[in-house]
């Protein structure tokens, strides 16, 4: 949005743009730079004017938007068993978007409850000792023994063999991605 008001006797943004165009056509780089610097001084004024324009537009449309929302709600209520259909898939509602140029179908998204997820750090990365066992009923080594592949178990052994000190730490670091994989593939192991 180009503002047409002059500020402190300065040219308007539209006038500056026209002058920059003229200087560009003439090949006067120095004048283009000087005028561009003047434009930068207007930047916050331009942004403020655009924000004010958008707010005024939103205020002007508020009443009509409210009426349209009520009409949309009336149409939705007429849809056969819509509440039951949404409830059957545990959806709380929906939103839809239209293409910009016409009223063709663009997308519909159901509003569903967010699923709480366990942080990967819960199972390695500074979490409290025993949180994995409390969540799954199995220790790290039991999970690896039960669900780990032969290759993964070999990597753990190799990591421990290479370490002279703190073998438990080497084992922990080697097990961490394996535990993450196991829990990702077997979410049923994590008790709700």
Backbone torsions as a table, in degrees:
resi	resn	phi	psi	omega
1	UNK	NA	126.3	-179.9
2	UNK	-98.5	124.5	178.7
3	UNK	-82.4	143.5	-177.9
4	UNK	-103.9	-0.4	-175.9
5	UNK	-88.3	141.7	177.6
6	UNK	-85.3	145.6	179.5
7	UNK	-118.8	118.3	178.0
8	UNK	51.1	42.7	178.4
9	UNK	76.1	2.0	179.0
10	UNK	-79.1	153.2	176.9
11	UNK	-66.5	153.8	178.1
12	UNK	-70.9	167.1	178.2
13	UNK	-62.3	-40.7	178.7
14	UNK	-60.8	-42.3	178.6
15	UNK	-65.3	-41.3	178.1
16	UNK	-62.2	-41.5	-180.0
17	UNK	-63.2	-41.1	178.5
18	UNK	-64.1	-43.2	179.5
19	UNK	-65.7	-37.3	177.4
20	UNK	-63.3	-40.6	177.6
21	UNK	-61.2	-44.8	179.1
22	UNK	-62.7	-44.1	-179.3
23	UNK	-65.3	-34.6	178.6
24	UNK	-66.0	-43.4	179.9
25	UNK	-62.7	-38.1	179.6
26	UNK	-76.4	-14.3	-178.5
27	UNK	79.3	20.8	-178.6
28	UNK	-89.1	85.0	-176.1
29	UNK	-61.9	-38.7	-179.7
30	UNK	-60.1	-43.5	-179.9
31	UNK	-69.6	-36.8	177.6
32	UNK	-61.2	-44.5	179.9
33	UNK	-64.3	-44.3	179.8
34	UNK	-60.7	-45.8	-179.8
35	UNK	-68.1	-35.5	177.4
36	UNK	-63.5	-38.2	177.4
37	UNK	-65.2	-36.2	175.6
38	UNK	-65.1	-37.5	177.8
39	UNK	-61.9	-39.5	-179.9
40	UNK	-61.2	-35.1	178.4
41	UNK	-64.3	-29.0	179.9
42	UNK	-85.1	-5.9	-171.8
43	UNK	-54.0	-49.6	-178.5
44	UNK	-66.9	-34.0	176.8
45	UNK	-65.6	-40.1	178.9
46	UNK	-64.1	-46.1	179.7
47	UNK	-63.4	-43.6	178.7
48	UNK	-61.7	-41.6	179.9
49	UNK	-64.7	-39.6	179.1
50	UNK	-67.8	-40.1	177.1
51	UNK	-63.4	-44.0	179.3
52	UNK	-63.9	-39.0	178.8
53	UNK	-64.2	-45.7	-179.8
54	UNK	-64.2	-39.6	179.3
55	UNK	-65.9	-42.7	178.7
56	UNK	-62.8	-41.3	178.3
57	UNK	-63.5	-44.5	179.0
58	UNK	-62.4	-42.1	178.3
59	UNK	-63.0	-41.7	-179.4
60	UNK	-66.6	-32.7	-177.7
61	UNK	-89.7	-8.5	-173.8
62	UNK	-55.0	-46.5	-178.7
63	UNK	-64.5	-45.2	179.4
64	UNK	-65.8	-38.7	178.2
65	UNK	-63.3	-40.6	179.5
66	UNK	-63.0	-43.8	178.3
67	UNK	-62.9	-42.6	179.7
68	UNK	-64.3	-40.2	178.3
69	UNK	-60.3	-40.6	177.4
70	UNK	-64.1	-41.0	178.4
71	UNK	-64.3	-43.8	178.5
72	UNK	-60.3	-42.7	179.3
73	UNK	-60.9	-40.3	178.7
74	UNK	-62.4	-41.7	178.6
75	UNK	-65.7	-41.7	-180.0
76	UNK	-62.6	-40.6	-179.8
77	UNK	-63.8	-26.4	179.4
78	UNK	-79.2	-12.0	179.8
79	UNK	-68.0	129.7	-176.3
80	UNK	-59.4	124.9	174.0
81	UNK	53.5	30.5	-175.9
82	UNK	-59.9	-41.9	-179.4
83	UNK	-64.1	-42.3	179.1
84	UNK	-66.2	-40.5	-180.0
85	UNK	-64.3	-43.5	177.8
86	UNK	-64.8	-43.5	-179.8
87	UNK	-63.3	-33.1	-178.0
88	UNK	-65.0	-23.4	176.5
89	UNK	-111.6	17.2	178.2
90	UNK	56.1	36.7	175.8
91	UNK	-96.2	144.2	-178.0
92	UNK	-98.0	-9.8	-178.9
93	UNK	167.1	-162.1	178.4
94	UNK	-157.9	161.9	172.5
95	UNK	-130.6	156.2	174.4
96	UNK	-142.1	154.6	-178.6
97	UNK	-126.5	149.5	179.7
98	UNK	-110.7	156.0	171.2
99	UNK	-62.7	155.6	-177.6
100	UNK	-68.0	-41.1	-170.7
101	UNK	-86.0	-21.7	-178.6
102	UNK	-149.4	-174.1	-176.9
103	UNK	-102.2	36.0	177.1
104	UNK	-79.3	157.8	179.5
105	UNK	-62.4	132.6	176.4
106	UNK	-116.0	-61.2	178.7
107	UNK	-162.1	153.9	174.0
108	UNK	-130.0	132.7	178.5
109	UNK	-125.8	127.9	176.1
110	UNK	-78.8	142.5	175.8
111	UNK	-92.7	115.3	-177.6
112	UNK	-123.2	156.3	179.5
113	UNK	-62.9	144.4	177.1
114	UNK	-70.2	142.6	178.4
115	UNK	-95.9	122.5	177.8
116	UNK	-73.5	134.6	-180.0
117	UNK	-119.0	153.1	175.5
118	UNK	-80.0	137.7	175.5
119	UNK	-70.4	140.9	177.9
120	UNK	-60.1	-27.8	-179.2
121	UNK	-68.0	-19.2	178.0
122	UNK	-59.7	-32.1	-175.3
123	UNK	-108.1	37.4	176.7
124	UNK	135.7	116.0	179.3
125	UNK	131.0	41.1	175.7
126	UNK	99.7	2.9	178.1
127	UNK	-73.1	170.5	-178.6
128	UNK	-73.1	146.0	179.0
129	UNK	-62.7	134.5	177.5
130	UNK	91.8	-4.0	-179.6
131	UNK	-66.4	-33.6	177.9
132	UNK	-67.0	-45.2	-179.7
133	UNK	-65.8	-38.3	178.4
134	UNK	-65.6	-33.9	-177.7
135	UNK	-82.2	-32.8	-174.4
136	UNK	-114.8	-18.0	-175.4
137	UNK	82.8	3.8	-179.4
138	UNK	-131.5	148.0	175.7
139	UNK	-79.4	171.2	177.8
140	UNK	-57.7	-48.3	-177.0
141	UNK	-66.1	-34.7	177.4
142	UNK	-66.4	-41.3	178.0
143	UNK	-62.4	-44.9	-179.6
144	UNK	-65.2	-43.5	-179.3
145	UNK	-63.0	-39.7	-176.2
146	UNK	-80.6	-41.6	-171.1
147	UNK	-115.0	-8.9	-179.0
148	UNK	-75.6	150.7	177.4
149	UNK	-83.9	165.0	177.9
150	UNK	-60.9	-38.7	179.7
151	UNK	-64.0	-42.2	179.4
152	UNK	-65.2	-41.6	179.0
153	UNK	-64.5	-36.3	177.9
154	UNK	-65.9	-37.4	178.8
155	UNK	-65.1	-38.3	178.4
156	UNK	-64.6	-46.4	179.6
157	UNK	-61.0	-43.4	180.0
158	UNK	-61.9	-43.4	179.5
159	UNK	-61.9	-40.0	179.8
160	UNK	-71.0	-38.0	179.6
161	UNK	-65.6	-33.7	-178.9
162	UNK	-75.1	-18.3	-175.1
163	UNK	-97.3	129.9	178.0
164	UNK	-86.6	-46.1	179.1
165	UNK	-109.3	155.7	175.0
166	UNK	55.9	53.2	177.9
167	UNK	-60.9	-33.6	178.9
168	UNK	-63.2	-36.4	178.8
169	UNK	-68.6	-42.0	178.6
170	UNK	-62.8	-40.7	179.0
171	UNK	-63.2	-45.7	-179.0
172	UNK	-58.1	-48.2	-179.1
173	UNK	-62.7	-40.2	-179.6
174	UNK	-70.6	-33.0	-178.4
175	UNK	-77.1	-27.6	-172.2
176	UNK	-51.8	-53.9	-179.8
177	UNK	-66.9	-27.1	179.1
178	UNK	-69.4	-44.0	178.4
179	UNK	-61.9	-42.7	178.8
180	UNK	-59.9	-45.3	178.7
181	UNK	-62.6	-46.4	-178.1
182	UNK	-59.8	-46.8	-179.0
183	UNK	-69.0	-31.4	175.9
184	UNK	-67.9	-38.4	-178.9
185	UNK	-83.0	-22.0	-177.8
186	UNK	-129.1	66.8	-178.1
187	UNK	-62.9	-19.2	179.6
188	UNK	-66.0	-16.4	179.4
189	UNK	-70.4	-28.5	-177.7
190	UNK	-83.1	119.0	-180.0
191	UNK	-75.4	137.7	-178.6
192	UNK	-75.3	NA	NA
